[in-house]
């Protein structure tokens, strides 16, 4: 079954980013899901799956400002993705520090 999953790694501290709120929006700006990362930096389940997961554009918004506190340069990290085949698994990791971030399609 197709789905979107994620995890967050704190590259400044060398550990998972736990307690980070993540929102998922559709192409029209509709909020589709919200989750929080656990102590392992992962959500307890997929962000989207099943009938709610269709081909199209999505935006994942990682609220890293609250996690990094006073050291945060970025308040939120938006990651826009395009899903062509909703039968696949799309894993979208975020590697971040108070001063930068990167992401990629994982497995």
C-alpha positions as CSV (number, residue, x, y, z in Angstrom):
1,X,0.0,0.0,0.0
2,X,1.3,3.5,-0.9
3,X,2.1,5.9,1.9
4,X,4.3,8.9,3.0
5,X,6.6,8.4,6.0
6,X,9.3,10.6,7.4
7,X,11.9,10.9,10.1
8,X,13.9,13.8,11.5
9,X,17.6,13.7,12.4
10,X,19.2,16.5,14.4
11,X,22.6,16.8,12.7
12,X,23.9,19.4,15.2
13,X,23.4,17.1,18.2
14,X,23.8,13.8,16.4
15,X,20.5,12.4,17.5
16,X,16.9,11.9,16.4
17,X,14.7,14.9,16.4
18,X,11.9,14.0,18.8
19,X,8.8,16.1,19.5
20,X,8.7,17.9,16.1
21,X,5.3,18.7,14.8
22,X,4.7,17.9,11.1
23,X,1.7,19.1,9.1
24,X,0.7,17.7,5.6
25,X,-1.1,19.9,3.1
26,X,-2.6,19.1,-0.2
27,X,-2.0,21.1,-3.4
28,X,-5.0,23.3,-2.6
29,X,-3.7,24.2,0.9
30,X,-6.1,21.8,2.7
31,X,-4.5,20.4,5.8
32,X,-4.7,16.6,5.5
33,X,-2.7,15.3,8.5
34,X,-0.7,16.3,11.5
35,X,1.7,14.2,13.5
36,X,4.6,14.6,16.0
37,X,7.9,12.7,15.9
38,X,8.6,10.3,18.7
39,X,11.9,9.8,20.6
40,X,13.3,8.0,17.6
41,X,12.6,11.0,15.3
42,X,9.9,9.1,13.5
43,X,6.1,9.4,13.5
44,X,4.2,6.5,15.0
45,X,2.5,5.8,11.6
46,X,2.5,7.0,8.0
47,X,1.6,10.6,7.5
48,X,-0.7,9.6,4.7
49,X,-1.9,6.3,3.3
50,X,-4.8,4.5,1.8
51,X,-7.6,6.3,0.1
52,X,-6.4,9.7,1.3
53,X,-3.1,9.2,-0.5
54,X,-3.5,10.1,-4.2
55,X,-1.2,11.3,-7.0
56,X,-0.5,15.0,-6.8
57,X,1.4,17.6,-4.9
58,X,1.9,17.7,-1.2
59,X,3.6,19.9,1.3
60,X,5.1,18.6,4.5
61,X,5.8,21.4,7.1
62,X,8.3,20.5,9.8
63,X,8.0,22.9,12.8
64,X,11.7,22.9,13.8
65,X,11.7,26.3,15.5
66,X,10.1,25.0,18.7
67,X,12.5,22.1,18.7
68,X,15.6,24.2,18.5
69,X,14.3,27.0,20.7
70,X,16.4,30.2,20.8
71,X,19.1,28.8,18.5
72,X,16.6,28.4,15.6
73,X,17.2,30.3,12.4
74,X,14.4,28.4,10.7
75,X,10.9,28.5,12.2
76,X,9.4,26.0,9.8
77,X,10.8,23.8,7.0
78,X,8.4,23.3,4.1
79,X,9.1,20.3,1.8
80,X,7.0,20.1,-1.4
81,X,6.8,16.8,-3.1
82,X,5.0,15.5,-6.2
83,X,3.5,12.0,-6.1
84,X,3.1,10.2,-9.4
85,X,2.3,6.7,-8.3
86,X,0.3,6.5,-5.0
87,X,0.9,2.7,-4.8
88,X,4.5,3.4,-3.8
89,X,6.2,4.2,-0.5
90,X,7.6,7.7,-0.3
91,X,9.9,8.2,2.6
92,X,10.9,11.9,3.1
93,X,13.6,12.3,5.8
94,X,14.7,15.7,7.1
95,X,18.2,16.2,8.4
96,X,18.4,19.6,10.2
97,X,20.3,21.8,12.5
98,X,19.4,25.3,13.9
99,X,21.2,26.8,10.8
100,X,20.4,24.5,7.9
101,X,18.6,21.4,6.5
102,X,18.5,18.9,3.7
103,X,16.0,16.3,2.6
104,X,15.8,13.5,0.1
105,X,13.6,10.6,-1.0
106,X,14.6,7.7,1.2
107,X,13.6,4.1,1.3
